[in-house]
Amino acid sequence: MKSTLKIATLVLAFAGLSFAAEAQTTTSTSTSTTTKSGIRYSIGVDAGIPVGGLKDTYKWNLGGSVQADIPVASQLFVTVNAGYNNIFGKKDVAGIAGNDVADIKLLPVKAGLKYFVVPNFYVQGEAGAAFLLNSKDTYNDKAVAFVYAPQIGVQFPVSASGNFIDAGVRYEATTKFNSAYENSKPSFLGVRVAYGF
């Protein structure tokens, strides 16, 4: 319970920071990929492959996310991201018919920073809370865990009106959802391809 309270406090702090940053008047130097307010919005598809102990019983993941990039300084943005990830369990594990692993259904809510090292190329780091939507099906005793995701990517304009494509590669991982089981930390290498406006 204390961990859940800490994570909820962290998420609220990130949300407060993002709303405070929205009030800033600083805009990005790259006006071709921002709205009039300077905020960038994107909707993306997320996919990946499990790593670590998870790869023995899970095949791949697929999901989606929405993100807002809020300018706070030249080439620096605060990001707020919420999404859904379904990590697909393997069927007939160990060659035993009917020995199927339940999918992991995650709702990650993250905030962080995105910095453009050079035009169109960025590094990004986010952290927050991942909510496990089916903890009983996956035999876990926790429904919330800390999540973190470092990412690198490219963002380039596709129209004169400011629309853009944002493509990034990231590692995403959580803390344990089951205190007694080390492999209850979903982690994956993934990609996010998003359309922004």
trRosetta pair geometry for C-beta under 8 A, 3 or more apart (Angstrom, degrees):
i j d omega theta_ij theta_ji phi_ij phi_ji
1 4 5.6 -52 -151 33 34 113
1 5 6.5 35 151 -19 65 104
2 5 5.6 -53 -151 36 34 113
2 6 6.4 36 151 -20 66 104
3 6 5.6 -53 -148 36 34 112
3 7 6.3 31 155 -17 67 106
3 142 7.6 -24 84 -138 138 134
3 144 7.4 172 117 92 97 102
4 7 5.8 -55 -146 38 30 109
4 8 6.2 31 155 -19 65 108
4 144 5.1 96 -114 58 86 139
5 8 5.7 -54 -144 38 29 111
5 9 6.3 32 154 -21 63 106
6 9 5.7 -55 -150 36 29 112
6 10 6.4 32 151 -21 64 106
7 10 5.5 -52 -149 34 33 115
7 11 6.4 33 153 -18 66 104
7 128 7.8 79 -170 167 90 48
7 129 4.4 102 167 -96 116 115
7 144 5.6 180 75 149 156 123
7 145 7.6 177 -98 163 156 10
7 146 5.9 -142 -104 -79 111 72
8 11 5.8 -52 -148 36 32 111
8 12 6.4 31 154 -16 64 107
8 129 7.0 25 -75 -57 46 159
8 144 7.9 -6 -51 178 84 163
9 12 5.8 -56 -147 39 31 110
9 13 6.3 34 152 -23 65 105
10 13 5.7 -53 -148 33 30 113
10 14 6.5 29 154 -17 64 104
10 127 7.5 -64 161 122 130 105
10 128 6.9 178 118 -132 108 46
10 129 7.1 138 75 -46 109 97
10 146 7.9 26 60 -117 161 96
11 14 5.8 -54 -151 36 32 111
11 15 6.4 32 151 -19 65 106
11 109 5.8 43 -136 106 127 120
11 111 7.5 134 -141 0 54 113
11 128 5.4 70 -100 -155 88 91
11 129 5.1 -48 -58 2 127 117
12 15 5.5 -52 -145 37 34 113
12 16 6.3 36 154 -20 66 104
13 16 5.7 -53 -148 36 31 112
13 17 6.4 34 152 -20 63 105
14 17 5.6 -53 -149 35 32 113
14 18 6.4 31 154 -19 65 104
14 80 7.2 146 143 -108 103 87
14 110 7.7 -82 153 175 165 36
14 111 3.2 157 175 46 128 146
14 112 7.8 -13 -143 -48 127 44
14 127 7.8 -163 -78 80 144 76
14 128 6.3 -78 29 -97 164 96
15 18 5.7 -54 -149 35 32 110
15 19 6.5 27 155 -14 65 105
15 80 7.0 77 -109 -125 62 129
15 111 6.8 -148 -59 -56 47 148
16 19 5.9 -56 -146 39 31 107
16 20 6.2 31 154 -18 65 108
17 20 5.7 -57 -147 38 30 111
17 21 6.2 31 153 -22 65 107
17 78 6.3 -152 129 -150 99 150
17 111 6.9 129 64 151 114 146
18 21 5.6 -52 -146 35 32 113
18 22 6.7 43 151 -31 62 98
18 68 7.3 97 -175 88 130 117
18 70 5.7 131 -160 18 79 148
18 78 5.1 -167 -108 128 72 128
18 79 7.9 -57 -108 101 120 15
18 80 4.6 44 -125 -55 165 124
18 111 5.9 -119 -46 -137 122 129
19 22 5.5 -41 -153 19 36 118
19 23 7.5 37 151 -19 59 97
20 23 6.0 -54 -166 26 39 111
20 24 7.9 55 139 -35 61 90
21 24 5.5 -29 -167 -1 50 118
21 70 4.6 110 110 120 116 128
21 71 7.7 -177 163 83 104 31
21 72 4.8 -55 -147 -83 114 105
21 78 4.5 121 41 20 173 142
22 37 7.8 9 -165 157 84 127
22 39 6.8 10 -127 -77 90 128
22 70 5.2 -73 -79 -144 68 136
24 70 7.9 112 37 157 110 100
24 71 7.0 -127 88 99 121 74
24 72 5.7 97 31 -124 167 56
26 38 7.5 130 105 -159 49 169
26 71 5.8 -134 105 131 84 106
26 72 6.4 48 69 174 129 22
26 73 5.8 -11 140 -100 158 33
26 74 7.3 -100 179 -46 119 57
27 31 7.1 37 144 -93 125 89
27 34 6.7 153 -170 115 100 162
27 38 4.0 -136 -124 -96 84 126
27 71 5.5 81 -138 85 34 162
28 31 6.8 168 85 -71 86 48
28 33 7.7 -51 95 72 149 84
28 34 5.2 158 40 -49 121 146
28 38 5.9 147 1 -154 83 95
28 71 4.8 -133 -46 -102 82 136
28 74 7.1 112 -141 -139 46 46
28 75 6.9 98 -144 -72 87 33
28 77 7.3 -11 -78 -68 119 103
29 74 5.3 42 -31 -150 109 94
29 75 6.3 -14 20 -52 112 79
30 33 5.4 -3 132 35 112 99
30 34 6.8 124 96 -18 73 105
30 75 7.9 77 -6 -95 104 68
30 116 7.2 96 -8 -39 135 178
30 119 6.4 138 -86 -137 125 92
30 120 7.8 146 -121 -58 156 62
31 34 5.8 -75 -140 41 43 106
31 162 7.9 -69 154 -107 60 106
32 157 4.7 -59 140 -62 112 151
32 160 7.9 -71 -146 -141 94 43
32 162 6.4 -171 173 -110 40 61
32 164 8.0 107 123 -73 81 115
33 40 6.5 15 142 -106 85 128
33 155 6.2 117 174 142 163 112
33 156 7.7 -129 -80 -167 139 14
33 157 5.1 -132 -73 -75 92 89
33 162 6.1 140 -125 -162 23 70
33 164 4.4 34 -135 -52 108 147
33 196 7.0 43 -171 102 96 133
34 37 8.0 -124 161 74 100 48
34 38 5.0 -9 174 -142 137 40
34 39 7.1 114 -163 47 90 19
34 40 5.6 -80 -114 -65 65 89
34 71 7.1 5 -127 -37 144 128
34 162 6.4 -80 61 -155 27 122
35 38 6.7 -51 66 21 71 14
35 39 5.4 -20 41 63 119 68
35 40 6.8 174 -7 -86 87 41
35 41 7.3 32 -33 1 130 93
35 162 6.5 127 -86 140 43 154
35 197 7.3 52 -74 137 101 61
38 70 7.6 68 110 -157 96 50
38 71 4.3 -74 158 20 122 129
39 68 5.9 -12 -175 -169 110 100
39 69 6.8 156 -162 77 57 54
39 70 5.4 -11 -113 -104 91 66
39 71 7.2 -127 -79 2 47 81
40 68 7.1 149 80 -160 53 48
40 69 4.0 -3 56 52 105 109
40 77 7.2 -29 29 -134 114 156
40 164 7.5 -29 -149 42 123 130
40 196 5.5 3 180 -173 101 131
40 197 8.0 148 -159 73 62 27
41 66 7.4 -11 -171 -174 89 92
41 67 7.3 160 -155 86 46 52
41 68 5.5 -17 -101 -103 71 73
41 69 7.9 -151 -66 21 28 73
41 196 6.3 157 86 -152 44 75
41 197 5.7 -26 68 64 96 74
42 66 7.2 168 89 -154 50 50
42 67 5.0 -9 59 58 94 96
42 69 7.5 34 -1 -10 108 104
42 164 7.8 -61 -92 78 113 91
42 166 5.2 -28 -127 25 163 136
42 194 3.9 63 163 147 120 133
42 195 6.4 166 -150 81 79 33
42 196 3.7 -38 -89 -89 95 87
42 197 7.5 146 -88 14 52 59
43 64 7.3 7 -180 180 81 109
43 65 7.6 -179 -151 93 46 45
43 66 5.4 -16 -103 -104 72 77
43 194 6.1 163 80 -154 27 93
43 195 5.9 -16 60 58 81 84
43 196 7.9 163 16 -85 56 45
44 64 6.5 172 93 -155 49 67
44 65 5.4 -11 61 60 94 84
44 66 7.8 164 20 -88 72 31
44 67 7.1 4 7 5 115 112
44 166 6.9 -78 -78 75 131 102
44 192 4.7 52 141 -180 148 93
44 193 5.9 165 -153 83 101 34
44 194 2.8 -59 -74 -84 109 91
44 195 7.2 164 -84 13 63 55
45 62 7.7 -22 -176 -163 92 82
45 63 7.7 154 -163 89 52 39
45 64 5.6 -36 -108 -102 48 79
45 192 7.2 167 80 -149 42 55
45 193 5.6 -10 55 59 91 86
45 194 7.5 179 17 -80 54 57
46 61 7.5 -24 123 119 95 101
46 62 7.2 145 89 -162 65 36
46 63 4.5 -17 65 71 109 87
46 64 6.2 -178 13 -89 88 20
46 65 5.6 55 -31 -7 125 108
46 83 6.2 54 -2 178 144 152
46 85 6.3 -64 99 -94 132 93
46 190 5.8 23 -176 167 90 135
46 191 7.3 175 -147 87 51 46
46 192 5.0 -16 -98 -99 79 83
47 60 7.0 4 -173 169 88 110
47 61 6.6 169 -152 90 45 63
47 62 5.2 1 -106 -106 83 67
47 63 7.6 171 -75 27 46 61
47 190 6.1 172 92 -151 34 91
47 191 5.8 -9 61 54 82 88
48 60 6.8 172 91 -163 41 73
48 61 5.0 -4 58 54 86 102
48 172 7.4 -147 -30 32 175 109
48 188 4.0 104 126 145 133 124
48 189 5.6 178 -158 89 106 40
48 190 2.8 -60 -71 -90 126 86
48 191 6.7 163 -78 11 76 59
49 55 7.2 37 157 -111 89 105
49 59 7.9 -69 -134 151 77 44
49 60 5.3 -41 -101 -111 64 78
49 61 7.6 -171 -82 15 19 80
49 188 6.0 167 81 -157 28 98
49 189 5.8 -9 56 57 81 89
49 190 7.7 172 16 -80 49 62
50 54 3.9 -116 -177 112 127 109
50 55 4.5 -180 100 -79 97 63
50 58 4.4 83 -19 87 157 114
50 59 7.5 94 11 71 112 12
50 60 7.2 -136 -8 -96 81 28
50 61 7.0 101 -54 -24 80 104
50 87 6.4 79 -69 -157 113 121
50 186 7.3 -82 -122 -154 103 74
50 187 7.0 94 -155 79 68 54
50 188 5.0 -59 -97 -95 42 93
51 54 6.7 39 64 52 30 105
51 55 5.9 10 -120 -43 20 117
51 171 7.8 -35 26 -140 147 98
51 187 5.4 -63 62 109 91 99
51 188 6.0 148 3 -117 84 34
51 189 5.8 72 -38 -18 125 91
52 55 6.7 141 62 -4 37 94
52 183 7.4 177 131 -128 104 80
52 185 7.3 -30 102 83 157 100
52 187 5.3 53 14 58 130 123
53 56 6.1 -38 -175 11 55 114
53 182 6.8 92 7 109 163 92
53 183 3.6 -104 114 -113 138 109
54 57 6.9 -85 -166 52 44 83
54 58 5.1 -23 166 33 87 124
54 87 7.4 -41 178 174 129 147
54 183 6.3 164 -66 -172 59 93
54 185 7.6 -111 -48 81 115 58
54 186 5.9 91 -103 -126 153 53
54 187 6.2 169 9 44 139 69
54 188 7.4 -81 91 -68 145 80
55 58 6.6 -78 -110 62 26 78
56 183 7.9 -44 40 -149 116 150
57 89 6.3 -19 151 -147 86 84
57 90 5.6 -129 -167 22 45 110
57 93 6.0 4 -125 -113 85 140
57 101 4.6 129 173 -83 105 166
57 183 8.0 90 21 149 123 139
58 61 7.6 16 161 -56 124 88
58 87 5.1 0 -163 158 142 105
58 88 6.5 131 -161 80 81 46
58 89 5.6 -56 -103 -104 72 47
58 90 6.5 -135 -91 -22 19 84
58 101 6.7 -110 -74 107 67 143
58 104 7.1 -26 -106 5 143 113
59 88 5.0 -36 50 89 104 103
59 89 7.5 77 1 155 88 7
59 90 5.7 125 -46 -78 93 77
60 87 7.6 -153 113 -147 25 61
60 88 5.8 6 60 38 64 111
61 85 5.2 15 174 -176 129 101
61 86 6.2 168 -152 83 76 43
61 87 4.2 -34 -91 -97 107 66
61 88 6.7 -178 -91 2 46 74
61 104 8.0 -43 -104 68 115 100
61 188 5.6 -76 17 -84 132 175
61 190 6.9 -49 70 -96 113 123
62 85 7.6 153 80 -150 23 60
62 86 5.8 -19 63 58 72 94
62 88 7.5 26 11 -27 95 110
63 83 5.7 92 139 157 122 110
63 84 4.7 -159 -155 97 110 60
63 85 3.8 -84 -30 -96 153 48
63 86 5.9 150 -73 8 89 68
63 106 7.8 -56 -82 68 157 87
64 83 5.9 -160 102 -150 42 96
64 84 6.0 12 50 48 72 91
65 81 5.7 13 176 -173 128 99
65 82 6.6 170 -150 90 81 34
65 83 2.9 -42 -94 -84 89 122
65 84 7.5 -175 -75 19 63 53
65 108 8.0 -28 -104 70 121 100
65 192 6.6 -36 42 -135 126 127
65 194 7.5 -61 76 -90 89 123
66 81 7.3 172 87 -146 45 56
66 82 6.0 -7 56 60 88 82
66 83 7.0 169 15 -79 54 72
67 79 6.0 -13 -169 -165 110 102
67 80 6.9 159 -153 81 59 49
67 81 4.4 -9 -104 -101 93 86
67 166 8.0 -96 65 85 136 157
67 194 6.9 -28 30 -138 117 169
68 79 7.1 157 82 -152 50 52
68 80 4.9 -1 53 53 98 98
68 81 7.9 -161 26 -69 58 51
69 77 4.1 10 -177 167 94 150
69 78 7.6 152 -158 73 48 40
69 79 5.4 -19 -102 -98 68 79
69 114 5.8 -47 -131 42 114 143
70 77 5.9 135 61 -165 37 83
70 78 4.7 -24 63 61 101 91
70 79 7.6 179 18 -81 76 28
70 80 7.3 34 -9 -3 114 102
71 76 7.3 100 -154 82 62 55
71 77 5.5 -48 -91 -101 46 80
72 76 5.5 -60 65 108 90 100
72 77 6.6 141 8 -123 84 26
72 78 5.5 71 -31 -21 126 97
73 76 4.2 17 59 47 94 119
75 115 6.1 51 136 -162 92 66
75 116 4.1 -114 -157 54 94 97
76 113 6.7 -20 -165 -166 92 104
76 114 7.4 153 -156 82 44 53
76 115 5.2 -7 -105 -106 75 81
76 116 7.8 -127 -62 18 40 76
77 113 7.1 146 80 -159 51 54
77 114 4.4 -13 62 60 103 100
77 115 7.7 -169 25 -73 68 40
78 111 6.9 2 175 -176 93 99
78 112 7.5 173 -158 94 57 27
78 113 6.3 -38 -107 -99 51 62
78 114 7.9 177 -93 19 4 81
79 110 7.6 5 111 113 103 92
79 111 6.4 170 90 -154 61 50
79 112 5.1 -11 55 62 104 74
79 113 6.8 -176 9 -88 92 8
79 114 5.1 79 -42 -22 119 109
79 124 6.5 30 -7 -155 153 120
79 126 6.1 -72 85 -88 122 114
80 110 7.7 170 -154 93 39 52
80 111 5.1 -8 -104 -106 65 90
81 108 7.5 1 113 113 99 99
81 109 7.5 171 93 -154 58 39
81 110 4.7 -10 63 64 102 93
81 111 7.2 175 21 -82 73 39
81 112 7.8 -15 9 19 113 98
81 126 6.1 -12 29 -145 128 161
81 128 7.9 -160 65 1 85 150
82 107 7.5 5 -171 178 87 85
82 108 7.3 -174 -143 96 45 56
82 109 4.9 1 -107 -111 87 77
82 110 7.7 174 -77 24 44 62
83 107 7.4 -175 90 -151 43 51
83 108 5.7 -1 56 58 90 89
84 105 7.6 -15 -168 -170 93 80
84 106 7.2 154 -158 86 47 56
84 107 5.7 -17 -103 -103 70 70
85 104 7.8 -3 111 105 94 92
85 105 7.7 166 87 -153 54 37
85 106 4.5 -8 60 62 98 105
85 107 8.0 -170 23 -74 71 27
85 108 6.6 27 1 -3 115 108
86 103 5.5 -1 -173 173 91 131
86 104 7.4 156 -159 79 42 53
86 105 5.6 -6 -108 -106 75 71
86 106 7.8 -172 -77 25 31 71
87 103 6.3 158 77 -166 52 72
87 104 4.0 1 51 53 110 103
87 105 8.0 -144 25 -64 71 32
87 106 7.1 39 -9 -2 103 111
87 186 5.9 -158 -19 -142 162 129
87 188 7.1 -163 -107 -49 117 139
88 103 5.5 -28 -114 -111 42 101
89 100 6.4 99 113 169 120 74
89 101 3.1 -145 -171 96 123 88
89 102 5.5 94 -14 73 156 15
89 103 5.2 -127 -4 -72 93 45
89 104 7.4 114 -54 -16 93 73
90 93 5.3 101 95 -80 113 89
90 100 7.5 -151 104 -143 47 57
90 101 5.4 45 47 24 66 118
91 100 4.9 -12 -124 -110 64 95
91 101 7.8 -123 -73 24 32 72
92 95 6.5 7 156 -139 98 18
92 96 6.2 -176 -162 72 64 41
92 97 5.5 -13 -117 -104 105 39
92 98 7.1 50 -95 10 70 28
92 99 5.9 74 -140 53 31 81
92 100 6.9 2 -34 -74 41 70
93 96 6.6 -16 76 43 57 94
93 99 4.7 -102 49 119 80 108
93 100 7.2 145 -8 -104 94 21
93 101 5.9 69 -42 -33 136 103
94 99 6.3 -37 46 98 93 155
96 99 3.8 53 86 -8 107 135
102 134 6.8 -132 153 127 128 133
102 137 4.3 -169 -178 150 160 101
102 138 5.2 -135 82 -80 121 67
103 134 7.4 62 85 52 76 150
103 137 8.0 2 56 121 61 136
104 132 7.0 -60 -164 -135 87 97
104 134 7.4 -159 -139 59 37 105
104 138 5.9 56 -99 -92 77 151
104 186 5.6 177 134 -85 162 140
105 132 7.1 102 75 -165 63 56
105 133 4.1 -61 106 55 111 112
105 134 4.8 74 32 3 112 109
106 130 5.1 -17 -163 -173 114 108
106 131 6.9 137 -160 70 58 48
106 132 6.1 -30 -101 -99 70 55
106 133 7.1 -160 -86 0 18 91
106 174 7.8 -152 -131 -38 142 146
106 186 6.5 -134 -54 69 145 160
107 130 7.1 147 73 -162 44 56
107 131 4.3 -20 62 60 100 103
107 133 6.0 83 -15 -50 105 108
108 128 6.5 111 179 79 81 115
108 129 7.4 176 -147 96 55 41
108 130 4.5 -23 -96 -103 79 83
108 131 7.6 -173 -76 19 30 67
108 147 5.0 -94 -132 93 112 170
108 149 7.8 72 165 -28 154 135
108 172 7.4 -60 -80 -172 170 135
109 128 4.9 -125 100 151 60 141
109 129 5.5 0 56 60 95 82
109 130 7.8 177 20 -86 61 37
109 131 7.4 33 -3 -9 102 104
110 126 3.9 67 155 156 127 121
110 127 6.1 159 -146 82 95 10
110 128 3.7 -150 -103 8 49 128
110 147 6.3 -90 -80 94 109 111
110 148 8.0 130 -128 -117 124 32
110 149 6.3 -22 -132 27 168 118
111 126 6.3 172 89 -147 14 91
111 127 7.3 -35 61 63 60 58
111 128 5.8 105 10 -73 68 114
112 124 6.3 98 108 176 128 82
112 125 4.9 -148 -171 101 134 53
112 126 3.2 -121 -12 -96 137 58
112 127 6.2 109 -80 9 104 63
112 149 7.8 -126 -24 66 156 84
113 124 6.8 -167 97 -143 48 60
113 125 6.0 8 52 53 83 84
113 126 8.0 -178 23 -76 44 59
114 122 5.3 17 -179 173 92 142
114 123 7.6 174 -150 87 53 38
114 124 4.2 -9 -104 -102 78 102
115 122 6.1 155 79 -153 37 87
115 123 5.7 -13 60 59 91 83
115 124 7.4 171 19 -81 61 53
116 119 6.6 28 168 -110 127 27
116 120 7.3 72 -148 9 115 14
116 121 6.7 110 -156 72 72 46
116 122 4.8 -51 -93 -89 56 90
116 155 7.9 -81 -101 40 111 118
117 121 5.6 -49 54 102 97 97
117 122 6.6 159 1 -115 79 32
117 123 6.1 59 -39 -7 113 99
118 121 5.0 22 59 45 87 111
120 154 5.5 20 155 -160 90 83
120 155 5.6 -149 -148 65 61 60
120 156 5.2 30 -139 -81 126 79
121 152 7.7 3 -176 -177 85 93
121 153 7.6 -178 -148 98 52 37
121 154 5.5 -25 -97 -102 64 76
122 152 7.1 177 93 -152 53 53
122 153 5.7 -12 60 63 91 78
122 154 7.6 158 18 -96 77 26
122 155 6.5 20 -2 -1 121 111
122 168 7.9 -46 73 -99 100 115
123 150 7.7 -16 -175 -171 90 90
123 151 7.4 154 -163 87 47 53
123 152 5.4 -23 -106 -103 66 78
124 150 7.3 153 89 -161 56 46
124 151 4.4 -17 66 66 103 100
124 152 7.3 173 21 -85 78 29
124 153 6.9 -8 5 18 120 108
124 168 6.9 -23 31 -141 131 152
124 170 7.7 -51 76 -95 105 118
125 148 7.6 -7 -173 -172 86 93
125 149 7.4 164 -153 88 46 52
125 150 5.0 -14 -106 -106 82 71
125 151 7.3 179 -79 22 37 72
126 148 7.0 170 93 -153 54 50
126 149 4.9 -8 61 60 97 96
126 151 7.4 11 6 3 101 114
127 146 7.1 -6 -172 -177 99 92
127 147 6.8 166 -154 91 52 55
127 148 4.5 -10 -104 -105 87 81
127 149 7.5 177 -77 20 45 66
128 146 7.8 169 97 -154 24 57
128 147 5.7 -18 68 61 69 96
129 144 5.6 -14 -170 -165 112 104
129 145 7.3 144 -156 74 63 33
129 146 6.8 -52 -104 -107 55 40
129 147 6.4 90 -174 14 8 98
130 144 7.1 151 77 -154 49 52
130 145 5.2 -21 60 64 100 85
130 146 7.5 24 14 111 90 10
130 147 3.9 96 -34 -48 107 129
130 174 4.8 -77 35 -99 145 133
130 186 7.6 -136 144 57 160 119
131 143 6.3 11 -159 152 71 85
131 144 5.6 -19 -104 -100 64 77
132 135 4.7 91 109 -70 120 87
132 138 7.0 -97 -178 45 129 138
132 140 6.2 -22 125 73 166 148
132 142 7.2 93 24 106 133 66
132 143 5.1 -133 58 -150 90 51
132 144 7.2 -139 12 -64 82 29
132 145 7.2 50 -29 0 107 102
132 177 5.4 69 -42 -131 154 139
134 137 4.1 -21 163 33 111 120
134 138 5.9 98 108 -11 88 99
135 138 6.2 -72 -144 51 30 97
135 140 4.5 -94 -155 70 84 98
135 141 7.4 137 172 -76 122 4
135 142 6.9 -146 -133 85 138 30
135 143 4.7 -91 -35 -91 146 77
135 177 6.7 -149 -122 175 97 121
136 139 7.5 31 -174 -75 32 36
138 177 7.3 19 106 108 129 144
138 184 8.0 128 142 -135 114 98
139 178 7.0 17 118 -89 73 145
140 143 7.6 137 104 -76 113 46
140 177 4.0 -12 -159 132 145 107
140 178 4.4 -117 -131 -59 72 94
140 181 7.8 -108 -109 47 75 128
140 184 5.7 140 -110 -157 109 132
141 177 7.6 150 47 148 50 64
141 178 5.5 95 17 -124 83 68
141 179 6.4 -52 62 11 125 91
141 180 7.7 63 7 10 131 97
142 145 6.3 92 118 -63 129 88
142 176 7.3 95 33 117 139 69
142 177 4.8 -148 67 -161 96 54
142 178 6.7 -158 17 -72 91 36
142 179 7.1 98 -28 -35 119 84
143 177 7.6 57 -88 -151 17 101
145 174 4.2 76 109 173 129 118
145 175 4.6 -158 -170 61 103 78
145 176 6.7 -168 -121 74 132 24
145 177 5.4 -83 -43 -76 133 72
145 185 7.6 -171 176 -123 157 69
146 174 6.4 150 80 -156 47 68
146 175 4.6 48 44 -3 93 116
147 172 6.7 8 -175 -174 104 94
147 173 7.2 174 -146 93 64 34
147 174 4.7 -32 -93 -94 76 85
148 172 7.4 -179 91 -144 40 56
148 173 6.3 -14 58 62 80 78
148 174 8.0 151 15 -93 64 39
149 170 5.1 30 -180 170 99 134
149 171 6.8 -176 -143 85 60 47
149 172 4.1 -5 -102 -102 105 84
149 173 7.7 158 -81 18 63 56
150 170 6.4 174 91 -147 42 84
150 171 5.9 9 56 48 86 93
151 168 4.7 35 173 166 119 130
151 169 6.7 164 -152 82 74 37
151 170 3.5 -32 -96 -89 92 107
151 171 7.9 -165 -77 24 58 54
151 192 7.5 -13 -143 23 144 120
152 168 6.5 172 90 -151 31 86
152 169 6.0 -11 61 57 80 87
152 170 7.7 163 19 -80 51 63
153 166 6.3 47 144 179 140 77
153 167 5.7 -177 -158 96 103 45
153 168 2.8 -56 -73 -94 134 82
153 169 6.6 162 -80 13 77 58
153 192 7.5 -43 -95 64 146 95
154 166 7.7 -175 93 -147 44 46
154 167 5.6 -3 57 60 84 91
154 168 7.6 177 21 -77 47 61
155 164 5.6 39 178 154 88 135
155 165 7.2 -175 -145 90 51 48
155 166 4.6 -3 -106 -107 93 78
155 167 7.8 175 -81 23 48 58
155 196 7.3 6 -151 16 110 151
156 164 6.2 173 89 -155 28 96
156 165 6.0 -9 58 55 78 89
157 160 7.9 68 162 -85 131 27
157 162 7.1 -76 -129 -142 109 27
157 163 7.1 102 -157 80 69 49
157 164 5.0 -59 -101 -96 44 90
158 163 5.3 -56 62 105 94 95
158 164 5.9 150 3 -117 85 31
158 165 5.6 75 -41 -20 125 93
159 162 7.1 -29 84 35 88 29
159 163 4.4 34 34 42 113 105
162 197 6.9 84 104 -158 93 51
163 195 7.1 -10 -172 -179 104 87
163 196 6.5 155 -160 88 55 60
163 197 5.2 -14 -106 -99 79 73
164 195 7.8 155 83 -162 43 46
164 196 4.4 -17 63 64 87 113
164 197 7.8 -177 23 -69 69 33
165 193 7.2 -15 -171 -168 98 82
165 194 7.2 149 -160 79 51 51
165 195 6.5 -29 -104 -105 63 55
165 196 7.1 -175 -84 16 14 92
166 192 7.3 -14 114 114 94 99
166 193 7.6 160 85 -155 55 36
166 194 4.4 -14 61 62 100 103
166 195 7.9 -159 21 -69 82 9
166 196 5.4 67 -16 -30 111 125
167 191 7.1 -7 -169 -174 82 103
167 192 7.3 177 -145 90 39 57
167 193 5.0 4 -109 -110 84 75
167 194 7.6 -173 -73 24 44 66
168 191 6.9 164 87 -155 47 58
168 192 5.0 -1 56 53 94 96
169 189 7.5 2 -177 -179 92 88
169 190 7.4 171 -154 93 53 40
169 191 5.5 -27 -101 -100 65 75
170 189 7.6 176 92 -154 41 50
170 190 5.6 -19 65 66 83 85
170 191 7.6 148 20 -97 74 27
170 192 6.8 16 7 -4 118 107
171 187 7.2 9 179 -175 86 99
171 188 7.6 -175 -149 93 53 37
171 189 5.7 -27 -100 -102 71 67
171 190 7.8 140 -101 21 24 75
172 187 6.7 -175 96 -145 51 57
172 188 5.9 -6 58 56 90 78
172 190 6.0 -13 10 20 113 124
173 185 6.3 25 -174 158 95 103
173 186 7.2 -176 -140 100 51 51
173 187 3.6 5 -106 -108 93 103
173 188 7.8 165 -76 15 64 47
174 177 7.1 35 114 -45 133 91
174 185 5.6 -161 80 -157 71 69
174 186 5.4 32 26 54 113 80
174 187 7.1 -151 20 -68 61 71
175 185 6.2 -62 -174 -117 18 106
176 179 6.1 118 112 -94 132 37
176 181 7.0 158 -158 75 118 64
176 182 7.1 -75 -100 -131 126 30
176 184 4.8 66 -156 81 80 100
176 185 5.2 -56 -82 -65 57 89
177 184 4.5 -120 51 159 79 110
177 185 7.4 168 -1 -82 76 41
177 186 7.6 29 -14 -9 123 93
178 181 4.1 15 95 36 124 107
178 184 3.8 156 29 -52 94 172
181 184 4.4 83 91 -24 103 114
182 185 7.3 -41 169 1 50 107
